[in-house]
Structures are given as structure tokens and as C-alpha cells.
Amino acid sequence: MKLLELLSLDDNKLVAKLVVAGILSGVGSAALLGIVNMAAEEITDNGVDKVNWLLASGFILIAVVYFLAEVFLIGRIARQIEAGIDRVRKKLLSQIADADFAQLEVFGQTRLFDSITQSSQSISQHSHMIGMAFRSLLLLVAVMAYVFWLSILAFFIIVIVVGTGIAIYLRMNKTLTEWFGKLHQVETTLFGKISDLFAGIKEVRMWSKRSDTFAIAFDKASANKAEIGKSAQAMISRQMIMGISAFYILLAIIVFIVPVYSDSIDTDVAKISTAVLFMIGPISIIVQSMSVLGMAEQSAGRMIQLSTDLEAIREPIAEDGMTLSENFDQVSFDDVSFTYPNRDARHGFALGPIDLTVKRGDLLFITGGNGAGKSTLIKLLTGLYRPTSGKIRINGTQLGPQSLFAYRNLIATVFSDSHLFEDLSGAAEILDEDAQYWIERFELSHVTGIRDGQFVTIDLSAGQRKRLALITAILEKRPIIVLDEWAADQDPYFRKKFYREILPELKQRGITIIAVTHDDHYFDIADRRMHLETGKLTELDLNDPRGRI
């Protein structure tokens, strides 16, 4: 069972703890039922003239044990579910952080988001039902044991009727599970449409035909979700009714039919009927929770499968890695090539082979047309991608599992699609005067600032957010800064300031700068210019943008 596997991660004693508590709860319930029947029988035989303190004391004692076992069992399951979800969620986040970036991109955000948030929420929201179902199942077993003690014939009649009901129920549940799978698919489609609307609201509003087409597609996805949801709910209702009806049929058989054909059961029919009535509550809970358990089981299966898939693409980085000096001399690419995983090698994009040396203090520009491989090269330079072939060296040391973390720690980045974090907790110790200097240097002091290690606000324009991202990179005080089309979001005035003032200042401070750019008006400030075309890298003469060295 995937749900139990999910919740038992890192806790091998979970099953034993729950079984012990469940046995105490179930036996306590059956014992309470037995004492009530004994008391009722005694009243029937002898009348009521005084309190049977022995039975009353036993009832109170067992009731206390039952109460404590119930509290532990239900509370423990709820806590274990939350703790298990927390462990798996943390494990998934850790696996995402440690996954090979190139292969992780293939997964897509929808699957990652679904497993970490929606699937875990589905289990968490129904934790009480899962606990009640487990408790009811053990209670049912205990009551059946009591019925077996009263009458073997009644026990087997109950087993046959209940077994038949279970067989029908499981057949229905198999169909219901298939419907749950369909429901998850249409929910994912609907979630994708909602994400498209949020991300592309401008484009939707800019063209009525797109808006109409999108509305039709959204309505269709929503209608599919509603239709499949109604079918699933109707099937859940039929299951519940079938489960409860089976026990009323069982009660009728025991009360009206069995005593006619069996003298041995006649004296205990009231006790057995009471036991059957006592079983209806737990059975109702089990029947009601089956749909919840089905959804929780599927959610747990998705989370476990994602964990397995992420583990398969885990980046081979050693935990006891080496350190690299910030005072590096050079980074070099020796015959480095890269091809994307899971793509046709004959028709997919390939970068390289590339030979490149970046020396400390270099101001290096990388140019090239769309699709030339600039972003891929940047990801290789930053260590996000690992070469398919060839070697990357820093100060002559080949990058590998022992040194990849240390290499990445030398590089601050602002990607073209970089995310701006509000806090600066990952940066080096920030001096107020440094922070204020760069805020003013980037002409942002009138709109934001840095207070208590975070930006006062990041609700700014795209260009201003890019400035904040570069300020973050500078304050991290790493020896290499990599910029991917940073100036594309800047107005002409600040673009000029960036190239003519800020980049030379950073270079003067000893920072190595690698920048992807299309701004040919400013190529002259670079020390070197490397040009990419269909995955091939060549160095160009700075004085003649079209000519090679």
C-alpha cells in the first residue's frame, strides 16, 4: 500500500505502534459490548435490585483503556500523516535541488507542483478519515471475534454476507479508481488552463479570437471536470448505500431466518443482533472513507513515483566536496560538447565542441542569434549543465563530483528569466553602506531600499527588478558574475550607464564578468567577444564585429 509506504518513511516502528493501539481500541470496544450484553442478560434473568459493582468497575476500567487507546490511535495517525507528508515534501524538495538540471527541465513544473502541494494536501485534508478508517477496521475485527465466541454459525453467516458485499464493493472500487485517475487528468488539464490564463492574461485580452478560443477550451475543460466529478461522486454514493444495505440484510437474516433453522443460535440472537448493529457504525466509516483512501493512495503513489524518478536523475555530487579558492586564475573549456537528454541526437540541438578560456578579471561578451546556443553555454559555464563530453577545468583542476558545488559557489548569476527573492539571506554579510551605495548607483533609492537583510519592496517594473537582481549578485561578493541579456529590459539611458560605468567599475573591483548581449554599440568595452552560431563558438575581433580573429 503506497499510503502506508509513504507514511512509514524513516519510521520502521509505525505499523507496530498503530497495531498495538488498534488492538487495545478494538478489544476494548468488544469488551465493552460484552459487558453491556452480560449486564442486560443479568437484568433479564434476575431483575434490578442492586448495582453490580464488579461489572460496573470492569466497564469503567475498560472504557478508560478504550478512550486512551482511541485518543492515541487517532491522534497518532493524524500526527504521523502530517509528519510523513512533511518528510516526503522535504525529501522531494531536496531531490529537486540535487537533480540534474537538464533532466529536471523535462519534468515540467505541473508535475512537480502537483506532487509537492496538491497531492500532499489531498492526504493531509483527510487525515482524520484515514485514522477513523484504520480504527474502525480493527474494531470490526474485534467485534467479529466476539461474535465467533458467541456463535460459530453466526460468524460464518456474517463472513459470507460481508465477503459477498466486499467482493461487490471491490469491483465497484476498481471502477471508481479508474474514474479517480480520469478526474486527476482533467483536473491537471484545468489547472494548466488556469495557469495559462494567469500567465497570458495580456495576450488573451489583446485579441478577441484568442480570448474566445481560450474561453471555449476553458469551458470544455471545466465541463469535463464537472462531468467526471459527478460520475465519481455518484459511484461513491452507490458504494456507500451498498455497504450499509448489506448489513441491514445481514441483520434481517440473523433475526428473522436463522433462528427458524437453528436452535443453537436462538438464545444468543439478541447479543448477535446487538453486535451486528454495533458493527454498522465502523462499517459506515470504512465505506465512507474508501473513496478518500482511494484518492490518498493515488496521491501517495504519485509522490513516491516522483521521488523514485528524481532519485534516478540525482546529480553525482560528493557530499564531502573540495573547496576552491576565490582567487582563481582561469576557467577553461577543453573540447566541451553538450546535447540535451532524451532527444534525437540526429535532429536535436548540439553545442560544441568548445575550447574557451576565461581569465580572472576578464570582461567577456557572448553574442549570437536566437537559437545559437547562448543560454545553453551559460548553463554550462555556471555548472547547471554537465558536459556530454569534454572537460571543464578551474586552475587546472577538472570539475567533477568533488568540486562542482564549490565551482558554482564562485559564480553569481542574473539569468534572462531570473527570479528575484525579496530577502538577501543567501548573500554574504551585508554592510549598510555597501547596500546603500549600490541602491543609489542603480538609481533605485527613490523606490526601494534594503532593510534587515531584505528589499523594502520588489513590486517594481521589469527593468528595476533586473537592477535589484544584479545588486543581489554584487552583494554576494562572488568573484564571477554571469549576466544573460541583462540590459534588454533597461531604457536607453540606463543601458548606457550600465555598459559605460557599472561594468567597468565591477571589472576594476576585480570581478570577472561574462555577459550575453546583443548591444553592438558597446562591444568596445569588452576585453573579448565570443560569438555563437548553430552551437559553434568563435572569437571575434572587437574592432570589427563581423570579422574573426
N, C-alpha and C positions, 0 to 999 in steps of 0.2 A: 504494500500500500504506500503510494507516494507521499501521502499526507503524513503518515507516521514516520516515514524515512526523513521527511523534511524537518519534522519537529524533534527527531531524535539525534540530529546532527550534534556532535560533541557532548552528548549525554546518553551514554550506553545504558544507564540505570533507569531511564524514563519508564520503560514498559513495566519493569518490576515494581516501581513505586506506584504507578497507576493501577496495576493489577491488585496489589495489596490493599490499597484504599478502596478499590472497586469491590473486592471480596468482602471487606468489612461492611461496606454500604449495602451490598446485596444480601449478605447473610443477615445483617441487622434488620432489613426490611422483611425478609422471610420470617425471621424470629418474631418480629412484632405481629405479623399476620397470624403466626401460630399461637401466640399468647392471646390475641383477641379471640380466635376461634375456641381456644381452651376455656377462656372466661365465659364466652357465650354458651358453650356446652354445659359448663358447670351451672350457670344460671338456669338453663333449660331443665336440668336434672334436679337441682336442689332448691331453686328459687334464690332470692336475695335477702339474706338476714344479717350479713356482715361482710366487711371488706376482706377480700383475700389478699392480705398484705404481701404474701410471697409472690403471687403473680403480678401485683401492682409494682413491687420493688423491681422484679425482673423486667417489667415493661419499661420502667423509668431508666434503669441501667442500660438496657439495650437501646432505648431511644437516644440516650446521651451519646453512646458509641456510634449509632447511626448518624446522628447530627454532626458529630465531629468528623466522621469519615466522609459525609456528603460535602461539608464545607471544604475539607482538604482536597477531595477529588475534583469538585467543580472549580474551586479556586486554583488548584494546581494546574489543571488542564488549561484554564484561561491564561495563567501566567506563563505556562510552558509554550502555548501558542504564540504569545507576544514575544517571548524570549527567542523562540525558534525562528520566527519571522525576522526578528532583529538580527540574529546571527546570519541567516541566509542573505538578508539585504546587505549587510556589511560585507559578507563574502563576495556577493555579486559585484558590489562597488569596487572592492579590492581587485577582483578578477578583471573588471573593465579597465581599471587603472594599469594593470600589469599585462593586458592583452597586446598582442602585436597590432600596431595601429593600422597598418594597411589591410589586415584581415578584419579588424574590428569595423572598418568603414563599410564592409559588405553586409554586416548585420542590419544596419538601419536603426534609426532612433525609435521607431514604433515598437519593435520587439523588446528593446532594452527598457523603454519606459513602461510598457505593459507588465513585464515580469517584476520590475522593482516596485512599481506603485500599484497598479490595478490588481494584479494577482495577489499581492500581499494584503491589500485592503480587503479583497473578497474573503480571504481566510480570517482576517482579524475581525471583521464586522460580525461574523457568525461564530465566534469562538464559544459563546455560551451555548449555542445549539450543538456544537461538536461535543462539548463537555456533557451536556444533558443526554445526548445520544449514547455516549460511552457508558454513562452511569445507568441509563435505562436498560441497555443491553445486559449488563452484569446483574441488574435487578431481576430481569426476566429469567436469566439462568437460575438465580437463587430460588425464585418462586416455582419454577419448573421442578427443581429438586424437591421442594416441599410437596408439590403435587405427586411426584413419584413416591414419596414416603406415605402419602395418603392412599393412593390407588395407582397401581401399575397400569391398569386398563385405561383409566382417565388420562394418565400421562401419555400413553401411546396414541389415544384419540386426539389429544391436543397436538402431539407431534405431527400426526398425519395431516390434520386440518391446517396447522400453521405451516407445515412443509409445503403443502399444496399452494397456500397463499404466497409463501416466499418464492416458489418457482414462478408463479404468475407475475409476482412483483418484480423479480429479477429480469424477467423477459421484458416487462414494460420499462424497467430501469435502463436496459441496454439501449432501447429505442430512445429513451429520454437523454441518455448520454450523447447519442448522435445529434440530437437536437441542441444540446448544450454546445457541442462543437460548432454547429451551424450558427448558433447565436453568437459565439465568440467571434466567428469570422465576420458576420455582418456588423458587429459592434466595432471591430477593428476598421472595417471599411468606413463606417460612420465617423469614427474618431479621425480617420485620415481626411475625410471631407471637412470636418470642423477645423482641423489643423490647416488645411488649405485656405479656408475662409479667413482665419486669423492672420496667416502669413501673407495672403494675397488679396487682402481687402481692397487695396488701392487698384489693383488690376481688375478686380471684379467690378468696381464702381466705374471704371474708365470705359467700359464697353458693354452696352446693353445685351448684345448677343452672348457674351461670355457670362454675364450675370444670369440671363435666362437659362443658358445651358447648365450653369452651375446649380441653379435652383432646382432644375429638373433632376439632376444627378443626386443632389442632396435629398430631395423629396423621395426619390426611389430608394436610396439607402436607408432613410428613416422609416419608410413604409415596410421595407424588408425586415428591418429590425423589429418593428412593431408586430408584424405578422408572425414571424418565427417566435418572438417572445410570447404572443398569445397562445400559440400552439404548445409551447413548452409549459406554460402555466396551466393550460387545460389538462395536459398529461399529468402534471404534478397533482392536480386536484383529483383526477381519476385514481391515481395511485393511493392517495390518502383515503379516499372513500372505500376503495377495495380493501385496504388493510384493516380499517375499522369494521367493515361489514363482515369480514372473515371471523372476527372474534364474537360478534353477535350471533353468527351462525353456529360457532362453536358452543357458545353458552346455551343456545336453544337445544343443541344435540345432547349436551350433558344433562340439562334439566328435564327435557320432555321425552327423549328417546332412550338414552342409556339405562335409566332406572327400570324401564319396562322389560329389558332383556338381561339385566344383571342385578341379582340380589346383593352382591358383594359391595356394590357402589352406593346402594340406597342410603346407608347410614351416613355416608360422608358427602352426599351430594351438595349439602349446604356449604360445607367447607370448601369443596372444589369450586362451586359456583362463585364463592367469595374470592377465591384465588384467581379465577378467570377474570372477574370484574377488576381485581387488583392489578391484573396484567394489562388491562385496556389502556391505562394511563401511560405506562412505559412504551407500549406498542405505538400509541398515538405519537409520542415524541419521536420514536425511531422512524416512523413513517414520514412525519413532517420534516425530519432532518435529513432524509435520504437525498432530497434534491440539493440541500445545502452541502451535504457531504460530497455529492457528485461534482458540484461546482468547485468546492475546496480541493477535491482530489485532482481535478483538471488544472487548477491554478498551481497546486504544488508540483504537478508534473511539468508544467511549463517552466517553473523556476528551477527545478532540478535539471531539466534538459538544457536550459540556458547556462547553468553553472558548468555542466559537462562540456558544452560546446566552447565556452570561454576558457576552460582549463586546457582544451585541445589546442588553443591558439595562444597560450601563455608565452610571453616573451622570455627567451632564455637569458635572464639576467641573474647573476650571482648575488646572494644576499650579503656576502662578505666582500663586497667590491672594493676596488682600489680607489685612491684619491688622485686627482690631477691638479697640478699647480695652476693657479690663475695666471701666472707669468709664463704662459706658453709661448713658444716661438712660431709654430706654424701648424696648420691643419692641412693635410694633403689627401687627395683622392688618387688612388692608383688603379687605373683601368676599371673603374666602378660602373656597373650596369644595374638597371632595375627594371623589372617587369611586374605588373600587377598580378596578384594571386587570382586564381580561378578565372582567368581569361585566356582566350585562344592566343597562343604565342605567335601564331602566323599573322593575326589581324589586330591584336591588341597593341596598345602603346608601349614602346620600349625606350628607355632613356640610357644613353651611353653607347659605348664605353667612354668614360670621362676621366681625364687627367687634369687635376686642378690643385693649386697650392695657394692657401690664404695665409699671409704672414701677419704677425702681431702688428696692430696699428694700421692695417690696410683699410682703405675706403673703397669697397668693391661694388660696382654696379653690375646687375644681371639684367639683360634685356632679351626680348624675343616676342614673337607674335602669340596670339591666342592659340592654345593647344601645343605650344612648342615644348612644354615640359618644365616651365619655371617653378610652378608650385611643387611639382614632384622633386625637383632639385633642392628646393628649400627644405622639404621634409627629410631628404637625405642629409643635407648639411646640418640640420638640427637633431638628427638621430631619431626622428619619429619613424622613418622607414629604415629598414636594414637592407644593404645591397644584396641583390640577387647574386652578383659576382663581383670580384674585385675587393679592394681593401681601403678602409679609411684609417688614417693614422694621425695622431696628435703628438708632436715632438718625437716622431719616430715610433711611438707605441701604437700598435694596431688595436683598434676598437674591437671589443668583444664583450661577452657577458660580465667580465670583471670590471670593465671601465665605462660602460655605456651610461649608467646613471651619472657618474662623475662628469662625463663629457657633456651631457645635457645641462648639468648644473652650471656650466660655464656660459651658457647661451640664454640671453633674454630675447623674447620674440614679440612682434606685433604682426600677426597674420592678417590677410585681407579680410577674413571673416572672424577676427579675434573677438573673444568675449571679454567684456570689461567687468571686473569684480569691484564691488563697492569698497571692500576692505583691502588693506595692504599688509595683511598678516604674514604673507609669504616673503615679503621684502626684508632686506637687511634692516638693522636698527636705523630708523629714520630720524635725522636731525631736523628740527623745525625750520632752521634757516635754509637747509638744502631744499626741503619741500616747498617752502615759500618762494625760493629763488626760481625753481623750475615752473611753478604755477604762474609766476609773473612773466617768466621768459616765454612761455607759451600763450601769454595774454589771456589767462582764464581767471585771474583773481577777482574779476567782477561778477563771475557766475558761480564759482565753486572754490573750494579750498580743501585742505587736509586737516582733520581734527581727530585726535585719539586713534590714529592709525587707519583712518578711512576717509574717503572723499565725502565732503558735505552733501553733495548731490552728483548723480551721474545722469540725471534726466536732461540731457543736452542734445545738441544736433550731432549728426554722424561725424562731422569733421572734428567737433570739440571732443567727442568721446575717443576718437583716434588719438587726439593730443594727450588725453588722460592716460590712454594705454601706453603711449611712449614715455610719459612721465613715470609711470609704474615701472617700465623696463629700466629706465635710467636709475631710479631709486633702488632697484635691486642690486645695483653695483656689481654686475657681472661683466667680464672682460669682452664679451662678444654680444653685439645686438644685431638681430636679423629682422629686416623690415620687408613686408610683402605689399607692394603698391600702397605704401603708407600715404603718399601725397595725393592720391586720387580723390580723396574726399575734402581736400583743402581748397580754399579760394585762392586766386592768383597771388594776392598779396602775401598770404602766409606760406604758400608754396615756395615763393622766392625766399622768404625768411628761413624756411626750413633748409633749403639747399645751400644758401649763401652764408648763413650764420650758425644755425644749430648743428648741422652735420660737421662743419669744420671745427666747431667748439668741442664736440664729442670726440672727434679724432685727436684734437690737441690734448684731451684728457687721457689719451692712451687707449681708447675703446676701439676695438675692431668692428667695423660696420659692413654688413652685407645687405644691400638693398636691391630689391626688384623694382624696376622703374621703366616708364615709357617717356619720361620728360627729357627729350633730347636737348632742350635748351640748357640743361645743367650737367651734361655729361662731362664738361671740362673740370668739374671739381673732384671727380673720382681719380683715384690712383690707377685703377684698372677697370676695364669694361669687358665682361664676358657675355657673349651672345649665343642664345639657344635657337636652334631651328630644327624641327622634327626630331627632337631628342639628342641632337649633336651640339656640343659646346665648343665654341672657338673664341679666341681673344681678339678683340678689335682695337685698331689704332684710335686713341682718344681724339686725335686731331681730324680724323676722317671717319665718321660714324658708319660709313658703308664699306670701309676698307679693312682688310685683315692685316695683322702684323706680319 
